Amino acid sequence: MITDTFKNNLNSSESAFDLLNKFKNIKTRDRIEKELLLKYTDVLGRYKEEIAEMRLMFDKNREDPPIPKNMPPNSGKICWSRSIISRIKSPIDKFKTKVEILTNEAIGKEATKNYVETAKLLTETYEAKIFEDWKK
């Protein structure tokens, strides 16, 4: 049941991480504890998928992002970009409490790399370009 839940039924990497942390404080059999420790890699896999989804959404809507009607276009684009950043930043901040998973596991290194690349694209490239165009 544990394996199936963490492999196939994860809606959010952040909520799955929180669930694993809650199990950490419960005294269980050694085998179940070991199985739960292995689930952090499944949660990281889901996080990688979430980053890919956000990146795809960004690429699809970067020229004409959904912004509120009463917001100026440039600030609306920047606000939209920052909302994407906040969606991918929150889970990685939680994973920073498990540094050994992020640095030792291949999937952890890859997830971190994808996060950094996406965050740089959104801030250093997209937001900076919008601001420079507005300034001109």
C-alpha positions in Angstrom: 0.0 0.0 0.0 2.8 2.4 0.9 4.7 1.7 -2.3 1.6 2.1 -4.5 0.6 5.3 -2.8 3.9 7.0 -3.2 4.6 5.7 -6.7 1.2 6.3 -8.4 -1.0 8.5 -6.3 1.1 11.5 -5.5 -0.8 14.8 -6.2 1.8 17.1 -4.7 5.4 16.5 -3.7 5.1 19.0 -0.9 2.2 17.3 0.7 3.8 13.9 0.3 7.0 15.2 1.9 4.9 16.5 4.8 3.2 13.1 5.1 6.6 11.3 5.2 7.8 13.7 8.0 4.7 12.9 10.0 5.5 9.2 9.8 9.0 9.9 11.0 7.7 10.5 14.5 5.6 7.4 14.7 7.3 4.2 16.1 6.8 1.4 13.5 8.5 -1.8 12.5 12.0 -1.5 11.1 11.0 -2.7 7.7 8.2 -0.1 7.4 10.6 2.6 8.5 13.1 1.6 5.8 10.4 1.5 3.2 9.3 5.0 4.2 12.9 6.3 3.9 13.0 5.0 0.4 9.9 7.0 -0.5 11.7 10.3 -0.4 13.1 9.3 -3.8 9.6 8.8 -5.2 8.6 12.2 -3.8 11.7 13.7 -5.5 10.6 12.1 -8.7 7.2 13.7 -8.4 8.9 17.0 -7.7 10.9 16.7 -10.9 7.6 16.1 -12.8 6.1 19.3 -11.2 9.1 21.3 -12.3 8.7 20.0 -15.8 5.0 20.9 -15.8 5.7 24.4 -14.6 8.4 24.8 -17.2 6.0 23.6 -19.9 3.3 26.0 -18.7 5.9 28.8 -18.8 7.1 28.0 -22.3 3.5 27.8 -23.5 2.3 31.1 -22.0 5.5 33.2 -21.8 4.4 35.6 -24.5 0.8 36.1 -23.3 0.6 34.9 -19.7 -2.7 34.9 -17.8 -2.8 38.1 -15.7 -5.6 39.8 -13.8 -7.7 42.4 -15.7 -6.8 45.3 -13.5 -3.0 44.6 -13.5 -0.6 46.4 -15.8 0.9 44.1 -18.4 4.5 44.2 -17.4 3.9 43.8 -13.7 1.3 41.1 -14.4 3.9 39.1 -16.3 6.4 39.5 -13.5 3.8 38.5 -10.9 2.9 35.4 -13.0 6.5 34.5 -13.3 7.0 34.8 -9.5 4.0 32.7 -8.8 5.6 29.9 -10.8 8.8 30.3 -8.8 6.9 30.1 -5.5 5.2 26.9 -6.6 8.6 25.2 -7.3 10.5 26.8 -4.4 8.3 25.7 -1.5 9.0 21.9 -2.0 12.8 22.4 -2.5 12.9 24.4 0.7 11.4 21.4 2.6 13.9 19.0 0.9 16.8 21.2 2.1 16.1 19.6 5.5 17.1 16.3 4.0 20.4 17.4 2.4 21.7 13.9 2.1 18.9 13.0 -0.3 19.5 16.1 -2.5 23.2 15.6 -2.6 23.8 11.9 -2.6 20.9 10.6 -4.7 21.1 11.0 -8.5 17.5 12.1 -8.7 18.1 14.7 -6.0 21.0 16.2 -7.9 18.9 16.2 -11.1 15.9 17.8 -9.3 18.1 20.5 -7.8 19.6 21.2 -11.2 16.2 21.5 -12.8 15.0 23.8 -10.1 18.0 26.1 -10.4 17.8 26.2 -14.2 14.1 27.0 -14.2 14.4 29.6 -11.4 17.2 31.3 -13.3 15.2 31.3 -16.5 12.3 32.9 -14.8 14.2 35.5 -12.8 17.4 36.3 -14.7 16.1 36.0 -18.2 12.3 36.5 -18.3 11.8 39.0 -15.5 15.0 40.9 -16.4 14.0 41.2 -20.0 10.5 42.5 -19.1 12.0 45.0 -16.8 14.6 46.2 -19.3 11.9 46.5 -22.0 9.7 48.5 -19.7 12.6 50.8 -18.6 13.4 51.6 -22.3 
